[in-house]
C-alpha cells in the first residue's frame, strides 16, 4: 500500500530530480554529503547513479577524489543544487556542457543526467527541434561509417541490432529532429561522459520515465552553457561554472589542462555586475566545480 501511495504521489518510481518552478525561478535543489563506507568498495558511478547525477557532475564537485575507486570514509559533495540554464522553461532543454537534461511541464522541472556525443561526433548545440516520434523497443541500424570504424578496431557490427536488453539504444527512444535520438543504453556507464555517436543517452530508469511522460511534438532545445549565472531577488549574485566541452583532440587528450572559455556577451555583462567579489569570481572560473557560488557574501 505504501508503494502504491508513493507511486501515485510521484507519478513514477523513477522520477528524476523534480522541483516546482515559475518563469522567474533560476535556482533549484540542495547540496548534501555522501560518506563512503569503511567496508566494501564504492565507485563514484554508484554514487552518481544513486543521486541522479552524471559521473562528470560528481567528479567536478569532488576534484581531489579518485574517480574510479574513492578512498573509504571519503565525504563526497552531492551537487544537486543547480542554476537553471538560460533558456525558455518549456519542454526539453539539454545543456551539453553540464550533461543534464531539463524537462519542464506543468509548473515543474525534472532533471536527468545524460551522456553525449564523442569529440568529432558531437551532440548538436544551439538547435531547437521537437520530439518527432517515440519507440518502445527500438532497433539500431549502424551507419556504414560506424561499421567501418568498429571493423577497424576488430569488432564487426551487425547490419541491425534487434530490440531488446542488449541493444545499445536500450529499451526506449525519443527521436528528435531527423537524425538524433534521446535513448537508453545497455551499459552501466557513460552517463555524464562523451561516449555516443551524437545521440543522447540516459540510464534505463530515466529514459523509461521520460518515454512515458514526454508527448510527441514536445519542444526540444540543445544548448551549450558551461557558465550559468543570475542575480536573485534578494540581491545574491550567483555563478555556476562547468568545464567547457573540448573542441580539439589536443584539448580532449590533455586531461590536466583547462579548456578555455568562449565568453558570451551575457557572461561579459554579468561580470560587470556591481557588488561582485572578483576574487571569488576568478576562483569559480578557475575551479569549475559545477556548483553554484555566491559572489557577494555578506561582510561582517
Backbone as CSV, one residue per row, in Angstrom:
resi,resn,N_x,N_y,N_z,CA_x,CA_y,CA_z,C_x,C_y,C_z
1,UNK,0.829,-1.202,0.000,0.000,0.000,0.000,0.867,1.258,0.000
2,UNK,1.962,1.226,0.822,2.857,2.379,0.874,3.472,2.636,-0.493
3,UNK,3.878,1.571,-1.193,4.441,1.723,-2.536,3.439,2.351,-3.476
4,UNK,2.196,1.921,-3.402,1.155,2.466,-4.274,0.952,3.951,-4.016
5,UNK,0.969,4.347,-2.732,0.805,5.768,-2.399,1.961,6.579,-2.946
6,UNK,3.194,6.063,-2.813,4.356,6.780,-3.309,4.311,6.927,-4.816
7,UNK,3.891,5.885,-5.515,3.778,5.950,-6.970,2.740,6.973,-7.381
8,UNK,1.635,7.007,-6.672,0.589,7.970,-7.004,1.064,9.388,-6.795
9,UNK,1.895,9.607,-5.771,2.360,10.957,-5.461,3.373,11.450,-6.470
10,UNK,4.260,10.568,-6.949,5.343,10.993,-7.835,5.033,10.762,-9.299
11,UNK,4.096,9.874,-9.610,3.800,9.542,-10.995,4.690,8.451,-11.526
12,UNK,5.762,8.132,-10.813,6.680,7.087,-11.246,7.628,6.778,-10.108
13,UNK,8.033,5.518,-10.026,9.046,5.163,-9.038,10.404,5.704,-9.446
14,UNK,10.545,6.156,-10.682,11.841,6.535,-11.219,11.885,7.994,-11.648
15,UNK,11.121,8.856,-10.977,11.136,10.269,-11.340,12.532,10.837,-11.156
16,UNK,12.876,11.813,-12.023,14.151,12.488,-11.872,14.110,13.420,-10.674
17,UNK,15.109,14.273,-10.560,15.099,15.300,-9.528,14.027,16.306,-9.921
18,UNK,12.968,16.429,-9.146,11.785,17.191,-9.531,11.585,18.388,-8.612
19,UNK,11.341,19.566,-9.223,11.182,20.794,-8.461,10.058,21.621,-9.069
20,UNK,9.350,22.351,-8.218,8.366,23.318,-8.692,9.087,24.570,-9.172
21,UNK,8.631,25.137,-10.307,9.277,26.325,-10.860,8.220,27.273,-11.418
22,UNK,8.621,28.542,-11.523,7.861,29.539,-12.265,8.768,30.065,-13.365
23,UNK,8.249,30.981,-14.161,9.075,31.539,-15.232,10.294,32.288,-14.688
24,UNK,10.213,32.739,-13.434,11.311,33.509,-12.858,12.266,32.664,-12.008
25,UNK,11.960,31.393,-11.788,12.837,30.543,-10.988,14.176,30.349,-11.696
26,UNK,15.263,30.544,-10.985,16.581,30.392,-11.599,17.473,29.387,-10.884
27,UNK,17.125,28.975,-9.677,17.966,28.009,-8.973,17.084,27.062,-8.181
28,UNK,17.425,25.770,-8.222,16.639,24.750,-7.528,17.583,23.752,-6.862
29,UNK,17.028,22.987,-5.924,17.765,21.883,-5.328,18.612,22.272,-4.135
30,UNK,19.210,21.276,-3.538,20.082,21.454,-2.375,21.279,20.514,-2.494
31,UNK,22.390,20.938,-1.918,23.550,20.059,-1.848,23.467,19.191,-0.599
32,UNK,24.132,18.046,-0.654,24.243,17.183,0.511,25.617,16.514,0.457
33,UNK,25.876,15.653,1.421,27.165,14.968,1.507,26.917,13.469,1.639
34,UNK,27.694,12.697,0.914,27.621,11.230,0.994,28.947,10.722,1.534
35,UNK,28.895,9.983,2.628,30.117,9.417,3.196,30.283,7.976,2.713
36,UNK,31.397,7.706,2.077,31.675,6.358,1.587,31.992,5.462,2.779
37,UNK,31.358,4.295,2.802,31.545,3.371,3.918,32.984,2.905,4.060
38,UNK,33.320,2.471,5.256,34.683,1.991,5.503,34.838,0.517,5.197
39,UNK,33.748,-0.132,4.816,33.796,-1.536,4.417,33.310,-1.651,2.976
40,UNK,33.838,-2.633,2.263,33.415,-2.849,0.889,34.020,-1.823,-0.054
41,UNK,33.518,-1.812,-1.283,34.026,-0.916,-2.318,32.871,-0.134,-2.921
42,UNK,33.026,1.172,-2.996,32.020,2.033,-3.614,32.669,2.809,-4.741
43,UNK,32.069,2.784,-5.920,32.585,3.561,-7.041,31.859,4.892,-7.122
44,UNK,32.487,5.851,-7.771,31.851,7.147,-7.944,30.627,7.021,-8.853
45,UNK,30.660,6.090,-9.796,29.499,5.871,-10.663,28.304,5.392,-9.847
46,UNK,28.547,4.546,-8.849,27.451,4.094,-7.985,26.812,5.282,-7.273
47,UNK,27.635,6.182,-6.733,27.121,7.350,-6.018,26.375,8.265,-6.981
48,UNK,26.947,8.468,-8.188,26.297,9.324,-9.179,24.913,8.787,-9.528
49,UNK,24.805,7.491,-9.785,23.521,6.898,-10.147,22.530,6.985,-8.986
50,UNK,23.007,6.784,-7.783,22.141,6.814,-6.599,21.464,8.177,-6.449
51,UNK,22.188,9.234,-6.813,21.673,10.590,-6.616,21.242,11.275,-7.918
52,UNK,20.998,10.489,-8.977,20.505,11.027,-10.247,21.462,12.083,-10.817
53,UNK,22.754,11.760,-10.799,23.779,12.638,-11.341,24.591,11.893,-12.384
54,UNK,25.249,12.667,-13.251,26.204,12.074,-14.163,27.563,11.979,-13.495
55,UNK,28.414,11.101,-14.010,29.738,10.922,-13.422,30.515,12.236,-13.434
56,UNK,30.395,13.015,-14.515,31.128,14.280,-14.594,30.668,15.264,-13.521
57,UNK,29.379,15.243,-13.165,28.874,16.143,-12.121,29.569,15.868,-10.792
58,UNK,29.728,14.592,-10.448,30.348,14.227,-9.176,31.851,14.493,-9.213
59,UNK,32.479,14.231,-10.354,33.921,14.486,-10.472,34.219,15.973,-10.345
60,UNK,33.425,16.828,-11.013,33.646,18.273,-10.932,33.539,18.774,-9.492
61,UNK,32.552,18.272,-8.771,32.311,18.748,-7.406,33.302,18.185,-6.400
62,UNK,34.037,17.134,-6.793,34.974,16.467,-5.878,36.302,16.219,-6.588
63,UNK,37.009,17.280,-6.973,38.188,17.127,-7.840,39.357,16.397,-7.196
64,UNK,39.409,16.332,-5.867,40.547,15.687,-5.202,40.294,14.199,-4.921
65,UNK,39.143,13.684,-5.362,38.782,12.301,-5.053,39.034,11.413,-6.267
66,UNK,39.581,10.236,-6.025,39.816,9.268,-7.100,38.480,8.927,-7.759
67,UNK,38.304,9.211,-9.066,37.003,8.979,-9.706,36.680,7.510,-9.959
68,UNK,37.669,6.638,-9.861,37.421,5.213,-10.112,37.011,4.518,-8.819
69,UNK,37.884,4.530,-7.834,37.586,3.908,-6.537,37.930,4.908,-5.440
70,UNK,36.961,5.709,-5.003,37.219,6.690,-3.938,37.666,5.994,-2.647
71,UNK,38.509,6.670,-1.892,39.015,6.114,-0.649,37.880,5.920,0.353
72,UNK,37.920,4.829,1.078,36.901,4.531,2.078,36.859,5.637,3.134
73,UNK,35.660,6.022,3.527,35.478,7.067,4.511,35.437,8.467,3.932
74,UNK,35.688,8.588,2.618,35.677,9.901,1.977,34.273,10.486,1.969
75,UNK,34.181,11.803,2.169,32.905,12.505,2.047,32.827,13.156,0.676
76,UNK,31.778,12.828,-0.064,31.567,13.369,-1.401,30.475,14.432,-1.369
77,UNK,30.730,15.574,-1.995,29.690,16.568,-2.192,28.723,16.051,-3.251
78,UNK,27.437,16.118,-2.974,26.404,15.696,-3.922,25.803,16.969,-4.524
79,UNK,26.194,17.334,-5.755,25.830,18.641,-6.316,24.453,18.661,-6.985
80,UNK,23.413,18.563,-6.164,22.058,18.592,-6.705,21.459,19.998,-6.729
81,UNK,22.196,20.988,-6.236,21.740,22.375,-6.338,22.266,22.937,-7.655
82,UNK,21.368,23.442,-8.502,21.782,23.900,-9.829,21.097,25.209,-10.197
83,UNK,21.794,25.998,-10.985,21.192,27.158,-11.637,20.555,26.658,-12.925
84,UNK,19.321,27.021,-13.156,18.657,26.594,-14.381,19.291,27.295,-15.575
85,UNK,19.414,26.597,-16.702,20.014,27.220,-17.885,19.216,28.436,-18.350
86,UNK,19.893,29.321,-19.051,19.253,30.498,-19.632,18.533,30.064,-20.901
87,UNK,17.322,29.564,-20.735,16.508,29.053,-21.847,15.058,29.084,-21.407
88,UNK,14.154,29.016,-22.365,12.737,29.044,-22.016,12.382,27.807,-21.208
89,UNK,11.478,27.974,-20.248,11.034,26.878,-19.404,9.911,26.126,-20.110
90,UNK,10.289,25.424,-21.161,9.295,24.692,-21.951,9.930,23.433,-22.531
91,UNK,9.243,22.319,-22.367,9.699,21.080,-22.968,11.058,20.656,-22.449
92,UNK,11.863,20.094,-23.363,13.180,19.571,-23.011,14.250,20.603,-23.336
93,UNK,15.114,20.869,-22.368,16.300,21.689,-22.584,17.500,20.816,-22.228
94,UNK,18.396,20.608,-23.184,19.558,19.760,-22.955,20.821,20.614,-23.013
95,UNK,21.486,20.749,-21.863,22.713,21.527,-21.779,23.908,20.587,-21.847
96,UNK,24.539,20.516,-23.007,25.648,19.575,-23.200,26.805,19.848,-22.257
97,UNK,27.077,21.119,-21.969,28.238,21.464,-21.153,28.166,20.849,-19.760
98,UNK,26.974,20.753,-19.181,26.838,20.155,-17.848,26.274,18.745,-17.917
99,UNK,25.963,18.275,-19.120,25.440,16.927,-19.345,24.222,16.654,-18.480
100,UNK,23.272,17.612,-18.575,21.984,17.455,-17.898,20.859,17.765,-18.871
101,UNK,19.761,17.051,-18.689,18.540,17.276,-19.445,17.489,17.793,-18.481
102,UNK,16.843,18.899,-18.859,15.783,19.506,-18.067,14.459,19.325,-18.813
103,UNK,13.449,18.798,-18.122,12.128,18.668,-18.732,11.136,19.502,-17.942
104,UNK,10.628,20.547,-18.599,9.681,21.467,-17.982,8.260,21.111,-18.401
105,UNK,7.378,20.960,-17.420,5.975,20.716,-17.720,5.128,21.000,-16.497
106,UNK,4.032,21.703,-16.697,3.021,21.937,-15.668,3.618,22.496,-14.378
107,UNK,4.452,23.528,-14.510,4.990,24.188,-13.338,6.056,23.418,-12.598
108,UNK,6.637,22.417,-13.233,7.693,21.635,-12.612,8.837,21.438,-13.602
109,UNK,10.009,21.119,-13.058,11.126,20.704,-13.888,11.677,19.407,-13.306
110,UNK,11.940,18.444,-14.193,12.629,17.212,-13.807,14.000,17.250,-14.459
111,UNK,15.016,16.883,-13.695,16.395,16.985,-14.163,17.010,15.587,-14.218
112,UNK,17.621,15.274,-15.364,18.217,13.959,-15.581,19.655,14.121,-16.100
113,UNK,20.586,13.270,-15.665,21.925,13.279,-16.239,21.947,12.527,-17.563
114,UNK,22.840,12.924,-18.458,22.907,12.301,-19.782,24.354,12.067,-20.188
115,UNK,24.529,11.169,-21.141,25.778,11.032,-21.871,25.580,11.636,-23.249
116,UNK,26.647,12.218,-23.811,26.526,12.916,-25.092,27.575,12.414,-26.076
117,UNK,27.619,13.066,-27.249,28.472,12.613,-28.328,29.958,12.807,-28.075
118,UNK,30.740,11.883,-28.617,32.190,11.960,-28.546,32.701,13.170,-29.337
119,UNK,33.942,13.535,-29.072,34.593,14.565,-29.868,34.594,14.130,-31.333
120,UNK,34.154,15.012,-32.205,34.057,14.677,-33.627,32.731,14.055,-34.000
121,UNK,31.947,13.658,-32.992,30.610,13.095,-33.232,29.647,13.798,-32.268
122,UNK,29.782,15.098,-32.203,29.165,15.866,-31.134,27.643,15.883,-31.205
123,UNK,27.049,15.927,-30.012,25.626,16.196,-29.892,25.383,17.638,-30.340
124,UNK,24.289,17.917,-31.047,24.051,19.291,-31.537,23.975,20.301,-30.402
125,UNK,24.296,21.553,-30.726,24.097,22.674,-29.803,23.457,23.810,-30.590
126,UNK,22.857,24.746,-29.828,22.192,25.897,-30.460,21.178,25.434,-31.507
127,UNK,20.318,24.524,-31.101,19.362,23.918,-32.034,18.028,23.725,-31.317
128,UNK,16.960,24.178,-31.947,15.611,23.961,-31.434,14.878,23.029,-32.387
129,UNK,14.330,21.957,-31.859,13.619,20.982,-32.683,12.455,20.441,-31.850
130,UNK,12.017,19.237,-32.099,10.911,18.658,-31.334,11.019,17.145,-31.354
131,UNK,10.256,16.512,-30.479,10.160,15.054,-30.471,9.283,14.644,-31.648
132,UNK,9.881,14.001,-32.630,9.145,13.593,-33.835,8.332,12.322,-33.612
133,UNK,8.913,11.386,-32.857,8.219,10.126,-32.607,8.885,9.430,-31.435
134,UNK,8.233,8.406,-30.911,8.777,7.619,-29.808,8.719,6.145,-30.194
135,UNK,9.641,5.369,-29.630,9.671,3.946,-29.946,9.985,3.141,-28.691
136,UNK,9.054,2.266,-28.334,9.247,1.310,-27.256,9.895,0.074,-27.869
137,UNK,11.149,-0.224,-27.492,11.869,-1.332,-28.094,12.487,-0.947,-29.427
138,UNK,13.335,0.073,-29.457,13.926,0.489,-30.731,14.945,-0.525,-31.238
139,UNK,15.094,-0.591,-32.536,16.222,-1.303,-33.139,17.296,-0.261,-33.461
140,UNK,18.501,-0.735,-33.711,19.596,0.176,-34.045,20.254,-0.276,-35.334
141,UNK,20.307,0.631,-36.289,20.941,0.341,-37.581,22.214,1.165,-37.678
142,UNK,23.383,0.590,-37.417,24.627,1.353,-37.518,24.834,1.868,-38.939
143,UNK,25.360,3.083,-39.059,25.675,3.614,-40.387,26.894,2.903,-40.947
144,UNK,27.107,3.081,-42.242,28.282,2.480,-42.886,29.568,2.988,-42.239
145,UNK,29.582,4.280,-41.877,30.773,4.843,-41.244,31.022,4.203,-39.876
146,UNK,29.952,3.977,-39.114,30.111,3.335,-37.812,30.642,1.913,-37.974
147,UNK,30.094,1.189,-38.928,30.519,-0.197,-39.122,31.983,-0.250,-39.532
148,UNK,32.405,0.690,-40.373,33.807,0.736,-40.785,34.706,1.090,-39.601
149,UNK,34.247,2.028,-38.766,35.024,2.441,-37.598,35.240,1.267,-36.653
150,UNK,34.180,0.527,-36.377,34.291,-0.607,-35.468,35.089,-1.744,-36.100
151,UNK,34.922,-1.958,-37.403,35.670,-3.012,-38.091,37.169,-2.758,-38.011
152,UNK,37.562,-1.475,-38.080,38.983,-1.130,-37.978,39.535,-1.480,-36.602
153,UNK,38.659,-1.575,-35.601,39.069,-1.935,-34.247,38.862,-3.427,-33.976
154,UNK,38.468,-4.172,-35.016,38.303,-5.608,-34.886,36.943,-6.066,-34.413
155,UNK,35.967,-5.151,-34.393,34.620,-5.510,-33.952,33.650,-5.365,-35.120
156,UNK,32.963,-6.438,-35.447,32.026,-6.432,-36.568,30.617,-6.180,-36.038
157,UNK,30.038,-5.077,-36.481,28.679,-4.749,-36.071,27.681,-5.416,-37.010
158,UNK,26.554,-5.878,-36.477,25.509,-6.410,-37.356,24.851,-5.281,-38.141
159,UNK,24.197,-5.636,-39.217,23.509,-4.618,-40.015,22.418,-3.944,-39.204
160,UNK,21.737,-4.714,-38.360,20.675,-4.182,-37.497,20.737,-4.890,-36.149
161,UNK,20.756,-4.111,-35.080,20.617,-4.671,-33.743,19.137,-4.829,-33.461
162,UNK,18.662,-6.017,-33.112,17.240,-6.176,-32.787,16.907,-5.517,-31.458
163,UNK,15.634,-5.262,-31.257,15.192,-4.690,-29.987,15.470,-5.664,-28.857
164,UNK,15.708,-5.110,-27.672,15.938,-5.962,-26.519,16.987,-5.380,-25.595
165,UNK,17.253,-6.045,-24.486,18.163,-5.501,-23.472,19.610,-5.376,-23.930
166,UNK,19.997,-6.103,-24.987,21.370,-5.997,-25.487,21.536,-4.899,-26.525
167,UNK,20.445,-4.224,-26.889,20.517,-3.163,-27.888,21.226,-1.952,-27.290
168,UNK,22.239,-1.389,-27.976,22.937,-0.211,-27.437,22.036,0.999,-27.214
169,UNK,20.836,1.026,-27.830,19.910,2.133,-27.614,18.991,1.890,-26.428
170,UNK,19.173,0.762,-25.753,18.315,0.465,-24.624,16.922,0.064,-25.057
171,UNK,15.949,0.286,-24.184,14.592,-0.202,-24.425,13.606,0.882,-24.846
172,UNK,14.056,2.159,-24.813,13.154,3.263,-25.168,13.934,4.331,-25.928
173,UNK,13.244,4.986,-26.863,13.887,6.060,-27.627,12.884,7.143,-27.969
174,UNK,13.322,8.404,-27.833,12.583,9.566,-28.329,13.403,10.124,-29.485
175,UNK,12.819,10.145,-30.672,13.545,10.625,-31.853,13.292,12.116,-32.015
176,UNK,14.385,12.892,-32.061,14.289,14.350,-32.158,14.900,14.792,-33.490
177,UNK,14.225,15.745,-34.148,14.684,16.106,-35.487,14.613,14.887,-36.383
178,UNK,15.522,14.817,-37.333,15.521,13.706,-38.288,16.645,12.705,-38.050
179,UNK,17.703,13.122,-37.320,18.896,12.278,-37.258,19.296,11.848,-35.852
180,UNK,18.646,12.391,-34.827,19.122,12.153,-33.467,18.032,11.527,-32.602
181,UNK,18.484,10.942,-31.492,17.544,10.323,-30.556,18.023,10.555,-29.130
182,UNK,17.072,10.604,-28.231,17.315,10.545,-26.796,16.904,9.145,-26.385
183,UNK,17.845,8.349,-25.907,17.541,6.925,-25.733,18.255,6.357,-24.517
184,UNK,18.018,5.093,-24.266,18.650,4.399,-23.152,19.998,3.841,-23.546
185,UNK,20.441,2.844,-22.800,21.736,2.225,-23.063,21.733,0.815,-22.491
186,UNK,22.586,-0.032,-23.023,22.735,-1.381,-22.471,23.973,-1.475,-21.589
187,UNK,24.586,-0.324,-21.281,25.789,-0.285,-20.458,25.487,0.400,-19.129
188,UNK,26.325,0.124,-18.135,26.143,0.728,-16.821,27.005,1.971,-16.632
189,UNK,27.632,2.425,-17.700,28.498,3.592,-17.586,28.187,4.531,-18.749
190,UNK,28.819,5.680,-18.751,28.679,6.600,-19.878,27.770,7.775,-19.609
191,UNK,27.057,7.783,-18.477,26.190,8.916,-18.165,27.045,9.990,-17.494
192,UNK,27.084,11.150,-18.130,27.990,12.193,-17.687,29.312,12.165,-18.417
193,UNK,29.353,11.417,-19.534,30.572,11.308,-20.329,30.251,11.521,-21.805
194,UNK,31.294,11.749,-22.594,31.146,11.892,-24.048,31.432,10.534,-24.672
195,UNK,30.395,9.785,-24.922,30.562,8.381,-25.304,29.778,7.980,-26.551
196,UNK,28.796,8.758,-26.950,27.902,8.329,-28.028,28.405,8.819,-29.382
197,UNK,27.657,8.476,-30.421,27.939,8.964,-31.774,27.092,10.198,-32.092
198,UNK,26.695,10.923,-31.065,25.940,12.161,-31.268,24.588,12.166,-30.585
199,UNK,24.028,10.988,-30.357,22.742,10.926,-29.673,22.927,11.147,-28.176
200,UNK,21.815,11.224,-27.470,21.809,11.485,-26.031,21.354,10.216,-25.333
201,UNK,22.136,9.759,-24.370,21.756,8.533,-23.671,21.484,8.788,-22.195
202,UNK,20.553,8.017,-21.656,20.185,8.102,-20.246,20.216,6.711,-19.631
203,UNK,20.303,6.682,-18.300,20.165,5.412,-17.604,18.763,4.860,-17.844
204,UNK,18.631,3.544,-17.671,17.382,2.874,-18.043,16.171,3.475,-17.344
205,UNK,16.230,3.638,-16.027,15.064,4.145,-15.307,14.685,5.549,-15.766
206,UNK,15.692,6.357,-16.101,15.423,7.738,-16.500,14.780,7.814,-17.882
207,UNK,15.266,7.032,-18.841,14.650,7.088,-20.174,13.262,6.460,-20.136
208,UNK,13.065,5.470,-19.280,11.717,4.892,-19.147,10.745,5.952,-18.644
209,UNK,11.193,6.733,-17.660,10.361,7.809,-17.122,10.050,8.839,-18.214
210,UNK,11.081,9.320,-18.902,10.875,10.326,-19.950,9.959,9.804,-21.050
211,UNK,10.177,8.563,-21.437,9.391,7.987,-22.527,7.895,8.065,-22.223
212,UNK,7.539,7.834,-20.980,6.118,7.773,-20.630,5.510,9.145,-20.333
213,UNK,6.323,10.168,-20.069,5.734,11.471,-19.711,5.915,12.529,-20.789
214,UNK,6.787,12.301,-21.768,7.041,13.313,-22.798,6.218,12.994,-24.050
215,UNK,5.288,13.865,-24.439,4.488,13.580,-25.633,5.232,13.905,-26.924
216,UNK,4.834,13.232,-27.990,5.319,13.578,-29.328,4.945,15.031,-29.619
217,UNK,5.849,15.758,-30.245,5.630,17.163,-30.542,6.246,18.102,-29.525
218,UNK,6.774,17.552,-28.410,7.376,18.378,-27.371,8.577,19.153,-27.924
219,UNK,8.655,20.424,-27.555,9.795,21.258,-27.942,11.079,20.724,-27.313
220,UNK,12.168,20.722,-28.089,13.472,20.280,-27.595,14.509,21.327,-27.986
221,UNK,15.266,21.811,-26.997,16.314,22.801,-27.269,17.659,22.266,-26.785
222,UNK,18.642,22.254,-27.690,20.001,21.858,-27.358,20.840,23.122,-27.162
223,UNK,21.523,23.217,-26.018,22.346,24.383,-25.740,23.715,23.938,-25.225
224,UNK,24.625,24.897,-25.124,25.959,24.627,-24.604,26.341,25.799,-23.701
225,UNK,26.004,25.695,-22.422,26.232,26.772,-21.465,27.102,26.272,-20.310
226,UNK,28.431,26.341,-20.444,29.289,25.939,-19.327,29.221,26.910,-18.160
227,UNK,28.796,28.154,-18.422,28.668,29.149,-17.365,27.203,29.560,-17.250
228,UNK,26.647,29.433,-16.059,25.281,29.875,-15.776,25.357,30.863,-14.620
229,UNK,24.511,31.897,-14.653,24.592,32.921,-13.621,23.261,33.650,-13.513
230,UNK,23.052,34.311,-12.390,21.848,35.125,-12.216,21.988,35.948,-10.951
231,UNK,21.161,36.972,-10.852,21.061,37.797,-9.644,19.708,37.492,-9.012
232,UNK,19.716,37.025,-7.783,18.493,36.623,-7.090,17.707,37.846,-6.618
233,UNK,16.407,37.680,-6.390,15.596,38.797,-5.891,16.117,39.397,-4.596
234,UNK,16.804,38.590,-3.761,17.338,39.124,-2.508,18.690,39.799,-2.690
235,UNK,19.157,39.909,-3.947,20.424,40.576,-4.230,21.615,39.651,-4.341
236,UNK,21.437,38.371,-4.024,22.534,37.416,-4.149,22.960,37.260,-5.601
237,UNK,24.262,37.235,-5.837,24.812,37.112,-7.194,25.471,35.738,-7.296
238,UNK,24.971,34.910,-8.199,25.412,33.520,-8.255,25.987,33.169,-9.630
239,UNK,26.962,32.243,-9.605,27.522,31.700,-10.841,27.758,30.206,-10.649
240,UNK,27.572,29.451,-11.711,27.853,28.016,-11.721,28.710,27.743,-12.956
241,UNK,29.891,27.176,-12.753,30.854,27.027,-13.845,31.208,25.560,-14.045
242,UNK,31.095,25.114,-15.284,31.492,23.766,-15.681,32.665,23.844,-16.647
243,UNK,33.417,22.768,-16.719,34.485,22.689,-17.711,33.864,22.723,-19.103
244,UNK,34.283,23.643,-19.982,33.732,23.651,-21.348,34.050,22.351,-22.084
245,UNK,33.223,22.021,-23.049,33.472,20.837,-23.862,34.734,21.029,-24.702
246,UNK,35.559,19.999,-24.760,36.746,20.046,-25.602,36.346,20.210,-27.059
247,UNK,37.124,21.009,-27.793,36.816,21.254,-29.203,37.829,20.628,-30.144
248,UNK,38.983,20.235,-29.614,40.038,19.626,-30.422,40.565,18.383,-29.705
249,UNK,41.267,17.538,-30.443,41.864,16.345,-29.834,42.883,16.724,-28.776
250,UNK,43.629,17.807,-29.029,44.634,18.246,-28.052,43.975,18.640,-26.740
251,UNK,42.861,19.376,-26.813,42.149,19.754,-25.595,41.597,18.531,-24.884
252,UNK,41.078,17.584,-25.648,40.462,16.392,-25.060,41.503,15.505,-24.398
253,UNK,42.658,15.348,-25.039,43.680,14.418,-24.545,44.425,14.946,-23.330
254,UNK,44.525,16.264,-23.189,45.260,16.845,-22.073,44.312,16.996,-20.884
255,UNK,44.207,15.931,-20.087,43.213,15.908,-19.014,43.541,16.889,-17.897
256,UNK,44.781,17.331,-17.813,45.162,18.250,-16.741,45.002,19.713,-17.145
257,UNK,44.753,19.973,-18.425,44.617,21.350,-18.896,43.174,21.814,-18.757
258,UNK,43.000,23.114,-18.691,41.667,23.681,-18.639,41.300,24.219,-20.019
259,UNK,40.177,23.748,-20.539,39.698,24.224,-21.829,39.334,25.696,-21.697
260,UNK,39.779,26.555,-22.622,39.456,27.982,-22.499,37.973,28.240,-22.721
261,UNK,37.489,29.300,-22.075,36.097,29.705,-22.236,35.928,30.562,-23.495
262,UNK,34.779,30.444,-24.109,34.311,31.413,-25.096,33.200,32.209,-24.431
263,UNK,33.562,33.285,-23.752,32.566,34.046,-23.021,31.540,34.644,-23.966
264,UNK,30.256,34.523,-23.565,29.187,35.141,-24.337,29.038,36.598,-23.919
265,UNK,28.268,37.367,-24.690,28.010,38.747,-24.311,27.292,38.807,-22.973
266,UNK,26.411,37.835,-22.731,25.707,37.767,-21.449,26.692,37.564,-20.300
267,UNK,27.686,36.688,-20.502,28.708,36.476,-19.479,29.458,37.770,-19.183
268,UNK,29.902,38.446,-20.239,30.706,39.657,-20.070,29.927,40.746,-19.343
269,UNK,28.632,40.856,-19.655,27.809,41.845,-18.964,27.623,41.455,-17.500
270,UNK,27.444,40.167,-17.240,27.277,39.697,-15.857,28.515,40.004,-15.025
271,UNK,29.702,39.834,-15.597,30.943,40.068,-14.856,31.058,41.512,-14.373
272,UNK,30.289,42.418,-14.978,30.321,43.833,-14.580,29.301,44.160,-13.486
273,UNK,28.550,43.156,-13.035,27.509,43.407,-12.041,28.092,44.046,-10.783
274,UNK,27.575,45.181,-10.358,28.081,45.814,-9.130,27.931,44.876,-7.932
275,UNK,28.959,44.831,-7.106,28.913,44.019,-5.900,29.632,42.696,-6.004
276,UNK,30.024,42.277,-7.205,30.730,41.005,-7.356,32.108,41.091,-6.698
277,UNK,32.443,40.070,-5.917,33.792,39.906,-5.402,34.598,39.210,-6.499
278,UNK,35.479,39.936,-7.162,36.157,39.386,-8.328,37.194,38.330,-7.966
279,UNK,37.635,38.295,-6.729,38.481,37.184,-6.305,37.671,35.885,-6.299
280,UNK,36.436,35.973,-5.802,35.571,34.787,-5.817,35.187,34.404,-7.244
281,UNK,34.947,35.399,-8.102,34.622,35.121,-9.496,35.769,34.400,-10.181
282,UNK,36.981,34.897,-10.021,38.129,34.262,-10.668,38.362,32.855,-10.128
283,UNK,38.127,32.676,-8.826,38.262,31.341,-8.238,37.240,30.379,-8.839
284,UNK,35.992,30.836,-9.004,34.949,29.984,-9.589,35.294,29.610,-11.028
285,UNK,35.803,30.581,-11.796,36.176,30.314,-13.187,37.373,29.372,-13.266
286,UNK,38.191,29.400,-12.252,39.363,28.527,-12.228,39.010,27.112,-11.761
287,UNK,38.190,27.018,-10.717,37.902,25.703,-10.128,36.882,24.911,-10.933
288,UNK,35.893,25.567,-11.534,34.911,24.888,-12.399,34.275,23.699,-11.683
289,UNK,33.715,23.949,-10.533,33.196,22.887,-9.676,31.815,22.399,-10.077
290,UNK,31.114,23.135,-10.968,29.753,22.758,-11.311,28.771,23.017,-10.188
291,UNK,29.160,23.817,-9.183,28.308,24.128,-8.041,28.025,25.624,-8.013
292,UNK,26.789,26.039,-7.701,26.510,27.473,-7.593,27.381,28.126,-6.517
293,UNK,27.945,29.279,-6.865,28.822,30.014,-5.950,28.236,31.408,-5.744
294,UNK,28.116,31.834,-4.486,27.660,33.173,-4.156,28.840,34.126,-4.277
295,UNK,28.698,35.116,-5.140,29.805,36.030,-5.451,29.778,37.306,-4.629
296,UNK,28.781,37.488,-3.783,28.740,38.674,-2.918,28.283,38.299,-1.517
297,UNK,29.062,37.439,-0.846,28.663,37.025,0.518,28.649,38.234,1.451
298,UNK,27.847,38.111,2.501,27.758,39.186,3.494,29.092,39.411,4.165
299,UNK,29.411,40.660,4.408,30.656,41.024,5.074,30.370,41.374,6.536
300,UNK,31.161,40.826,7.429,30.969,41.091,8.852,32.218,41.750,9.425
